[in-house]
């Protein structure tokens, strides 16, 4: 978690429950305004996708047939 996100979480945690709910709704509204379809990626998510893609390109993956699904 980014340091600023941790600071925000710590501040919200100090609030009474009713105010926490209000803070949650405000943050949710901000996120939906930024990305209404939840299709944008955070820098961390992009890095994870890039790493996985590089591993696949390098042949570093487990084929589905090797997974025991039971």
Order of alpha helices (4+ residues) and beta strands (2+ residues): alpha-alpha-alpha
